[in-house]
Amino acid sequence: MDDDAKPAEDRGREPVVWPEQCRSLMRLASDASRAALKAMAAEREIPAGTVLAEDGQSLTEVGYVLEGTLGMVKLLPDGRRHIIGILIPTDLFGRVFELPLSFRVVALTRARLLTFPLAPFQALLEREPELERLFMVHVLDELDAAREWLLLMNGQRVIQRVASYLILLARRAPGEGAAEITLPLGRKNLAQFLGARPESLSRAFAELARRQVIKALDARGERYRILDPQRLLEISGQDLWLDPPQRPG
């Protein structure tokens, strides 16, 4: 295990208030299932570096990211790590079917999670076909998101990868018009994720700002406003869109 990796702590499971991100599940659940979901749900905060599952293990819980960022990380033979995907607020993590993971799941930042123990959650879905159907829509959305994160690496130039990254974040930003986004990864982790050097990332962000495509909202370069979404799409060179795909509810 890495020196900075901390095992996930079991802090006990306490009933929690249902978060806004998951209200759709609650609306479809029967009264009995809604009570069961609330009883088995737990909110917990974990520090950066917490490992939720190692490569080759199976997660024993499923849930949603409420705050912070989780990473899907591959450890390379030479000891380096490669971030192959990230999970940010409203993303689903874990698998309904117990399969060994081919990567480590680790908190890249402090994170707050809503979790359900896997076995009781599976049993509940089996009793509620409509609930299972909606949850599988969430799973399909997760798979779509994973494929789109992989598109980031198709850009030959760093500025293309940064533009694609910002588009995917902007699609999740609330409201309409010029999106304001907060980068979920620091420059070191983002450089690993996008396969670039930190200084190359800085130049890419500076170039996008110079072209008046984005505007930095803080001195640390963590918050940005998207000024010209269409131009950002063109720079990305990817088959992306600004609005997320809609699935039947």
C-alpha positions as YAML, in Angstrom:
chain: A
units: angstrom
residues:
- id: 1
  name: MET
  ca: [0.00, 0.00, 0.00]
- id: 2
  name: ASP
  ca: [1.26, 3.53, -0.74]
- id: 3
  name: ASP
  ca: [2.64, 5.54, 2.17]
- id: 4
  name: ASP
  ca: [-0.12, 8.12, 1.71]
- id: 5
  name: ALA
  ca: [-2.89, 5.53, 1.42]
- id: 6
  name: LYS
  ca: [-5.12, 5.08, 4.45]
- id: 7
  name: PRO
  ca: [-7.50, 2.15, 4.89]
- id: 8
  name: ALA
  ca: [-11.17, 3.04, 4.92]
- id: 9
  name: GLU
  ca: [-12.50, 3.35, 8.45]
- id: 10
  name: ASP
  ca: [-15.72, 1.69, 9.58]
- id: 11
  name: ARG
  ca: [-17.40, 4.48, 11.52]
- id: 12
  name: GLY
  ca: [-20.69, 2.66, 11.95]
- id: 13
  name: ARG
  ca: [-23.85, 3.07, 9.97]
- id: 14
  name: GLU
  ca: [-26.32, 5.69, 11.09]
- id: 15
  name: PRO
  ca: [-29.60, 6.67, 9.41]
- id: 16
  name: VAL
  ca: [-29.12, 9.75, 7.25]
- id: 17
  name: VAL
  ca: [-31.27, 12.36, 5.55]
- id: 18
  name: TRP
  ca: [-31.69, 11.40, 1.90]
- id: 19
  name: PRO
  ca: [-29.51, 13.70, -0.27]
- id: 20
  name: GLU
  ca: [-30.87, 15.65, -3.22]
- id: 21
  name: GLN
  ca: [-28.74, 13.72, -5.73]
- id: 22
  name: CYS
  ca: [-30.63, 10.47, -5.12]
- id: 23
  name: ARG
  ca: [-34.23, 11.62, -4.71]
- id: 24
  name: SER
  ca: [-35.29, 9.80, -7.90]
- id: 25
  name: LEU
  ca: [-34.67, 6.44, -6.24]
- id: 26
  name: MET
  ca: [-36.76, 7.47, -3.26]
- id: 27
  name: ARG
  ca: [-39.69, 8.61, -5.39]
- id: 28
  name: LEU
  ca: [-40.00, 5.19, -7.03]
- id: 29
  name: ALA
  ca: [-39.52, 3.15, -3.88]
- id: 30
  name: SER
  ca: [-42.48, 1.78, -1.96]
- id: 31
  name: ASP
  ca: [-42.98, 3.03, 1.58]
- id: 32
  name: ALA
  ca: [-41.41, -0.12, 2.99]
- id: 33
  name: SER
  ca: [-38.43, 0.04, 0.62]
- id: 34
  name: ARG
  ca: [-37.97, 3.75, 1.27]
- id: 35
  name: ALA
  ca: [-37.75, 3.02, 4.98]
- id: 36
  name: ALA
  ca: [-35.31, 0.17, 4.30]
- id: 37
  name: LEU
  ca: [-33.11, 2.42, 2.14]
- id: 38
  name: LYS
  ca: [-32.98, 5.08, 4.83]
- id: 39
  name: ALA
  ca: [-32.17, 2.50, 7.48]
- id: 40
  name: MET
  ca: [-29.26, 0.98, 5.55]
- id: 41
  name: ALA
  ca: [-27.84, 4.25, 4.20]
- id: 42
  name: ALA
  ca: [-24.87, 5.93, 5.83]
- id: 43
  name: GLU
  ca: [-23.12, 9.22, 5.16]
- id: 44
  name: ARG
  ca: [-19.46, 9.35, 5.97]
- id: 45
  name: GLU
  ca: [-16.50, 11.60, 5.38]
- id: 46
  name: ILE
  ca: [-13.12, 10.19, 4.44]
- id: 47
  name: PRO
  ca: [-9.77, 11.99, 4.22]
- id: 48
  name: ALA
  ca: [-7.69, 12.21, 1.07]
- id: 49
  name: GLY
  ca: [-5.68, 9.02, 0.54]
- id: 50
  name: THR
  ca: [-8.33, 6.68, 1.94]
- id: 51
  name: VAL
  ca: [-8.41, 3.42, -0.04]
- id: 52
  name: LEU
  ca: [-11.94, 2.06, -0.47]
- id: 53
  name: ALA
  ca: [-10.82, -1.05, -2.36]
- id: 54
  name: GLU
  ca: [-7.56, -2.46, -3.64]
- id: 55
  name: ASP
  ca: [-6.93, -3.78, -7.14]
- id: 56
  name: GLY
  ca: [-8.31, -7.34, -7.23]
- id: 57
  name: GLN
  ca: [-10.75, -6.80, -4.37]
- id: 58
  name: SER
  ca: [-14.53, -6.40, -4.48]
- id: 59
  name: LEU
  ca: [-16.28, -3.46, -2.87]
- id: 60
  name: THR
  ca: [-18.69, -4.44, -0.13]
- id: 61
  name: GLU
  ca: [-20.78, -1.30, -0.56]
- id: 62
  name: VAL
  ca: [-22.33, 0.79, -3.28]
- id: 63
  name: GLY
  ca: [-23.16, 4.46, -3.17]
- id: 64
  name: TYR
  ca: [-22.83, 7.99, -4.45]
- id: 65
  name: VAL
  ca: [-20.17, 10.66, -4.17]
- id: 66
  name: LEU
  ca: [-21.67, 13.69, -2.43]
- id: 67
  name: GLU
  ca: [-18.54, 15.85, -2.10]
- id: 68
  name: GLY
  ca: [-14.94, 15.51, -3.17]
- id: 69
  name: THR
  ca: [-13.29, 13.24, -5.73]
- id: 70
  name: LEU
  ca: [-12.56, 9.52, -5.86]
- id: 71
  name: GLY
  ca: [-10.02, 8.11, -8.27]
- id: 72
  name: MET
  ca: [-9.73, 4.81, -10.10]
- id: 73
  name: VAL
  ca: [-5.99, 4.22, -9.91]
- id: 74
  name: LYS
  ca: [-3.72, 1.64, -11.52]
- id: 75
  name: LEU
  ca: [-0.38, 0.98, -9.84]
- id: 76
  name: LEU
  ca: [2.32, 0.44, -12.47]
- id: 77
  name: PRO
  ca: [5.14, -2.13, -12.09]
- id: 78
  name: ASP
  ca: [7.71, 0.64, -11.56]
- id: 79
  name: GLY
  ca: [5.74, 2.00, -8.59]
- id: 80
  name: ARG
  ca: [4.14, 4.92, -10.39]
- id: 81
  name: ARG
  ca: [0.39, 5.34, -10.32]
- id: 82
  name: HIS
  ca: [-1.92, 6.19, -13.21]
- id: 83
  name: ILE
  ca: [-5.35, 7.74, -12.65]
- id: 84
  name: ILE
  ca: [-7.62, 6.05, -15.19]
- id: 85
  name: GLY
  ca: [-10.87, 7.68, -14.11]
- id: 86
  name: ILE
  ca: [-12.42, 9.95, -11.51]
- id: 87
  name: LEU
  ca: [-15.73, 10.02, -9.65]
- id: 88
  name: ILE
  ca: [-17.15, 13.40, -8.66]
- id: 89
  name: PRO
  ca: [-20.38, 14.50, -6.93]
- id: 90
  name: THR
  ca: [-23.52, 12.61, -8.04]
- id: 91
  name: ASP
  ca: [-21.39, 9.80, -9.52]
- id: 92
  name: LEU
  ca: [-22.19, 6.23, -8.56]
- id: 93
  name: PHE
  ca: [-19.42, 4.04, -7.18]
- id: 94
  name: GLY
  ca: [-19.30, 0.32, -6.49]
- id: 95
  name: ARG
  ca: [-20.83, -2.53, -8.44]
- id: 96
  name: VAL
  ca: [-24.16, -4.21, -7.92]
- id: 97
  name: PHE
  ca: [-22.61, -7.48, -9.09]
- id: 98
  name: GLU
  ca: [-19.65, -8.53, -6.97]
- id: 99
  name: LEU
  ca: [-16.73, -8.57, -9.37]
- id: 100
  name: PRO
  ca: [-13.07, -8.02, -8.52]
- id: 101
  name: LEU
  ca: [-11.87, -4.55, -9.43]
- id: 102
  name: SER
  ca: [-9.05, -4.06, -11.92]
- id: 103
  name: PHE
  ca: [-7.98, -0.84, -10.20]
- id: 104
  name: ARG
  ca: [-7.72, 0.74, -6.76]
- id: 105
  name: VAL
  ca: [-10.50, 3.08, -5.59]
- id: 106
  name: VAL
  ca: [-8.96, 5.89, -3.53]
- id: 107
  name: ALA
  ca: [-10.07, 9.31, -2.29]
- id: 108
  name: LEU
  ca: [-8.05, 11.92, -4.18]
- id: 109
  name: THR
  ca: [-9.47, 14.66, -1.96]
- id: 110
  name: ARG
  ca: [-11.47, 14.75, 1.25]
- id: 111
  name: ALA
  ca: [-14.77, 13.20, 0.27]
- id: 112
  name: ARG
  ca: [-18.29, 12.70, 1.61]
- id: 113
  name: LEU
  ca: [-20.10, 9.56, 0.52]
- id: 114
  name: LEU
  ca: [-23.57, 8.07, 0.76]
- id: 115
  name: THR
  ca: [-23.13, 4.30, 1.04]
- id: 116
  name: PHE
  ca: [-25.30, 1.19, 1.19]
- id: 117
  name: PRO
  ca: [-24.09, -2.28, 2.23]
- id: 118
  name: LEU
  ca: [-24.03, -4.31, -0.97]
- id: 119
  name: ALA
  ca: [-25.93, -7.49, -0.02]
- id: 120
  name: PRO
  ca: [-29.03, -5.79, 1.51]
- id: 121
  name: PHE
  ca: [-29.07, -3.27, -1.34]
- id: 122
  name: GLN
  ca: [-29.03, -6.08, -3.92]
- id: 123
  name: ALA
  ca: [-31.88, -7.85, -2.12]
- id: 124
  name: LEU
  ca: [-33.95, -4.65, -2.10]
- id: 125
  name: LEU
  ca: [-33.48, -4.15, -5.85]
- id: 126
  name: GLU
  ca: [-34.61, -7.72, -6.49]
- id: 127
  name: ARG
  ca: [-37.85, -7.01, -4.60]
- id: 128
  name: GLU
  ca: [-38.54, -3.73, -6.45]
- id: 129
  name: PRO
  ca: [-38.30, -4.11, -10.27]
- id: 130
  name: GLU
  ca: [-38.94, -0.40, -10.93]
- id: 131
  name: LEU
  ca: [-36.27, 0.57, -8.43]
- id: 132
  name: GLU
  ca: [-33.87, -1.89, -10.04]
- id: 133
  name: ARG
  ca: [-34.64, -0.46, -13.48]
- id: 134
  name: LEU
  ca: [-33.90, 3.09, -12.36]
- id: 135
  name: PHE
  ca: [-30.72, 2.04, -10.60]
- id: 136
  name: MET
  ca: [-29.54, 0.30, -13.78]
- id: 137
  name: VAL
  ca: [-30.10, 3.61, -15.61]
- id: 138
  name: HIS
  ca: [-27.68, 5.13, -13.09]
- id: 139
  name: VAL
  ca: [-25.24, 2.30, -13.88]
- id: 140
  name: LEU
  ca: [-25.53, 3.01, -17.61]
- id: 141
  name: ASP
  ca: [-24.90, 6.70, -16.95]
- id: 142
  name: GLU
  ca: [-21.77, 5.71, -15.02]
- id: 143
  name: LEU
  ca: [-20.54, 3.62, -17.95]
- id: 144
  name: ASP
  ca: [-21.21, 6.50, -20.36]
- id: 145
  name: ALA
  ca: [-19.26, 8.85, -18.10]
- id: 146
  name: ALA
  ca: [-16.34, 6.41, -17.92]
- id: 147
  name: ARG
  ca: [-16.19, 6.24, -21.72]
- id: 148
  name: GLU
  ca: [-16.21, 10.02, -21.93]
- id: 149
  name: TRP
  ca: [-13.38, 10.36, -19.43]
- id: 150
  name: LEU
  ca: [-11.39, 8.00, -21.66]
- id: 151
  name: LEU
  ca: [-12.00, 10.37, -24.59]
- id: 152
  name: LEU
  ca: [-9.84, 12.92, -22.78]
- id: 153
  name: MET
  ca: [-6.74, 10.94, -23.67]
- id: 154
  name: ASN
  ca: [-7.53, 11.06, -27.41]
- id: 155
  name: GLY
  ca: [-6.42, 14.68, -27.68]
- id: 156
  name: GLN
  ca: [-2.95, 14.85, -29.19]
- id: 157
  name: ARG
  ca: [-2.29, 18.22, -27.57]
- id: 158
  name: VAL
  ca: [-2.59, 19.04, -23.88]
- id: 159
  name: ILE
  ca: [-4.90, 21.98, -24.63]
- id: 160
  name: GLN
  ca: [-7.34, 19.56, -26.32]
- id: 161
  name: ARG
  ca: [-7.40, 17.31, -23.25]
- id: 162
  name: VAL
  ca: [-7.90, 20.28, -20.93]
- id: 163
  name: ALA
  ca: [-10.76, 21.58, -23.12]
- id: 164
  name: SER
  ca: [-12.47, 18.16, -23.08]
- id: 165
  name: TYR
  ca: [-12.03, 17.95, -19.30]
- id: 166
  name: LEU
  ca: [-13.65, 21.37, -18.82]
- id: 167
  name: ILE
  ca: [-16.56, 20.43, -21.09]
- id: 168
  name: LEU
  ca: [-17.34, 17.33, -19.05]
- id: 169
  name: LEU
  ca: [-17.23, 19.36, -15.84]
- id: 170
  name: ALA
  ca: [-19.35, 22.17, -17.32]
- id: 171
  name: ARG
  ca: [-22.08, 19.68, -18.25]
- id: 172
  name: ARG
  ca: [-22.49, 18.92, -14.55]
- id: 173
  name: ALA
  ca: [-22.56, 22.56, -13.46]
- id: 174
  name: PRO
  ca: [-25.98, 23.76, -12.21]
- id: 175
  name: GLY
  ca: [-27.91, 26.51, -13.95]
- id: 176
  name: GLU
  ca: [-27.79, 27.84, -17.47]
- id: 177
  name: GLY
  ca: [-25.56, 30.24, -19.35]
- id: 178
  name: ALA
  ca: [-21.86, 30.67, -18.60]
- id: 179
  name: ALA
  ca: [-20.95, 27.71, -16.41]
- id: 180
  name: GLU
  ca: [-18.81, 28.24, -13.33]
- id: 181
  name: ILE
  ca: [-16.83, 25.16, -12.40]
- id: 182
  name: THR
  ca: [-14.49, 24.14, -9.62]
- id: 183
  name: LEU
  ca: [-11.73, 21.76, -10.64]
- id: 184
  name: PRO
  ca: [-12.10, 18.55, -8.61]
- id: 185
  name: LEU
  ca: [-8.41, 17.67, -8.93]
- id: 186
  name: GLY
  ca: [-5.28, 19.59, -7.99]
- id: 187
  name: ARG
  ca: [-2.67, 20.18, -10.69]
- id: 188
  name: LYS
  ca: [-0.50, 17.20, -9.71]
- id: 189
  name: ASN
  ca: [-3.39, 14.70, -9.86]
- id: 190
  name: LEU
  ca: [-4.84, 16.38, -12.95]
- id: 191
  name: ALA
  ca: [-1.47, 16.09, -14.69]
- id: 192
  name: GLN
  ca: [-1.43, 12.35, -13.93]
- id: 193
  name: PHE
  ca: [-5.00, 11.99, -15.16]
- id: 194
  name: LEU
  ca: [-4.44, 13.86, -18.43]
- id: 195
  name: GLY
  ca: [-0.98, 12.44, -19.06]
- id: 196
  name: ALA
  ca: [0.74, 15.82, -19.02]
- id: 197
  name: ARG
  ca: [3.30, 17.77, -17.02]
- id: 198
  name: PRO
  ca: [1.95, 20.35, -14.54]
- id: 199
  name: GLU
  ca: [3.71, 23.16, -16.41]
- id: 200
  name: SER
  ca: [2.05, 22.03, -19.66]
- id: 201
  name: LEU
  ca: [-1.33, 22.20, -17.93]
- id: 202
  name: SER
  ca: [-0.61, 25.72, -16.73]
- id: 203
  name: ARG
  ca: [0.24, 26.81, -20.26]
- id: 204
  name: ALA
  ca: [-2.96, 25.22, -21.61]
- id: 205
  name: PHE
  ca: [-5.16, 27.01, -19.05]
- id: 206
  name: ALA
  ca: [-3.33, 30.28, -19.74]
- id: 207
  name: GLU
  ca: [-3.86, 29.89, -23.50]
- id: 208
  name: LEU
  ca: [-7.58, 29.22, -23.06]
- id: 209
  name: ALA
  ca: [-7.83, 32.33, -20.89]
- id: 210
  name: ARG
  ca: [-5.86, 34.37, -23.45]
- id: 211
  name: ARG
  ca: [-8.34, 33.31, -26.15]
- id: 212
  name: GLN
  ca: [-11.17, 34.42, -23.82]
- id: 213
  name: VAL
  ca: [-12.64, 30.92, -23.76]
- id: 214
  name: ILE
  ca: [-12.38, 30.66, -19.97]
- id: 215
  name: LYS
  ca: [-11.77, 33.08, -17.11]
- id: 216
  name: ALA
  ca: [-10.05, 32.26, -13.81]
- id: 217
  name: LEU
  ca: [-12.18, 33.20, -10.80]
- id: 218
  name: ASP
  ca: [-9.50, 32.79, -8.14]
- id: 219
  name: ALA
  ca: [-5.75, 33.24, -7.80]
- id: 220
  name: ARG
  ca: [-5.12, 29.52, -7.25]
- id: 221
  name: GLY
  ca: [-6.63, 28.50, -10.58]
- id: 222
  name: GLU
  ca: [-9.24, 26.21, -9.02]
- id: 223
  name: ARG
  ca: [-12.41, 27.97, -10.22]
- id: 224
  name: TYR
  ca: [-13.22, 29.02, -13.77]
- id: 225
  name: ARG
  ca: [-16.05, 30.49, -15.78]
- id: 226
  name: ILE
  ca: [-16.66, 29.04, -19.26]
- id: 227
  name: LEU
  ca: [-17.06, 32.14, -21.45]
- id: 228
  name: ASP
  ca: [-17.32, 30.49, -24.87]
- id: 229
  name: PRO
  ca: [-18.60, 26.89, -24.65]
- id: 230
  name: GLN
  ca: [-18.83, 26.46, -28.42]
- id: 231
  name: ARG
  ca: [-15.21, 27.50, -28.91]
- id: 232
  name: LEU
  ca: [-14.22, 25.12, -26.12]
- id: 233
  name: LEU
  ca: [-15.93, 22.29, -28.00]
- id: 234
  name: GLU
  ca: [-14.02, 23.19, -31.16]
- id: 235
  name: ILE
  ca: [-10.68, 23.25, -29.35]
- id: 236
  name: SER
  ca: [-11.34, 19.86, -27.75]
- id: 237
  name: GLY
  ca: [-11.58, 18.21, -31.16]
- id: 238
  name: GLN
  ca: [-13.79, 15.52, -29.59]
- id: 239
  name: ASP
  ca: [-17.29, 14.27, -30.32]
- id: 240
  name: LEU
  ca: [-18.71, 15.79, -27.14]
- id: 241
  name: TRP
  ca: [-21.79, 17.87, -26.45]
- id: 242
  name: LEU
  ca: [-22.67, 20.48, -23.87]
- id: 243
  name: ASP
  ca: [-25.91, 18.90, -22.66]
- id: 244
  name: PRO
  ca: [-25.83, 15.48, -20.98]
- id: 245
  name: PRO
  ca: [-27.69, 12.68, -22.76]
- id: 246
  name: GLN
  ca: [-31.24, 12.12, -21.51]
- id: 247
  name: ARG
  ca: [-32.50, 8.67, -20.61]
- id: 248
  name: PRO
  ca: [-36.12, 7.81, -19.96]
- id: 249
  name: GLY
  ca: [-36.91, 8.22, -16.27]
...
